[in-house]
Amino acid sequence: MYVFLHILKVIVIIVLILFVVTFGVYIFNLDMKLTAAIYPWLQKHYDKIDRDQHL
């Protein structure tokens, strides 16, 4: 029984930590800030790709 409660406690702590981290990302809009930071690199990469211009 003690092992089960210990595992359950660890799982609850991990879930709470993940919730706090994802909540912080949501509140501070960190996903879009990261996207804006790497967008110039992505744009350079995708501008170099040859495309088929036939319609």
C-alpha positions in Angstrom: 0.0 0.0 0.0 2.9 2.4 0.8 4.4 1.9 -2.6 1.1 2.6 -4.3 0.7 5.8 -2.4 4.2 6.9 -3.1 3.8 6.3 -6.8 0.5 8.2 -6.8 2.1 11.1 -5.0 4.9 11.2 -7.6 2.4 11.2 -10.4 0.4 14.0 -8.8 3.5 16.1 -8.3 4.5 15.5 -12.0 1.1 16.4 -13.2 1.0 19.6 -11.1 4.5 20.7 -12.3 3.4 20.1 -16.0 0.2 22.1 -15.4 2.1 25.0 -13.9 4.6 25.0 -16.7 2.0 24.9 -19.4 -0.1 27.6 -17.6 3.0 29.9 -17.5 3.5 29.3 -21.3 -0.1 30.2 -21.9 -0.2 33.3 -19.7 3.0 34.8 -21.0 2.4 33.7 -24.6 5.8 32.1 -24.8 4.9 29.8 -27.6 4.3 32.7 -30.0 7.4 34.6 -28.7 9.5 31.5 -29.5 7.9 31.3 -33.0 8.6 35.0 -33.6 12.2 34.5 -32.6 12.8 31.5 -34.9 10.6 32.8 -37.8 13.5 34.6 -39.7 15.6 31.3 -39.7 12.6 29.4 -40.9 11.8 32.0 -43.6 15.4 31.8 -44.9 15.2 28.0 -45.0 11.8 27.9 -46.8 12.7 30.7 -49.2 15.7 28.5 -50.5 13.4 25.6 -51.4 12.7 25.2 -55.2 9.0 25.2 -55.9 7.0 23.9 -58.9 5.5 27.1 -60.4 3.1 25.2 -62.7 -0.5 25.8 -62.1 
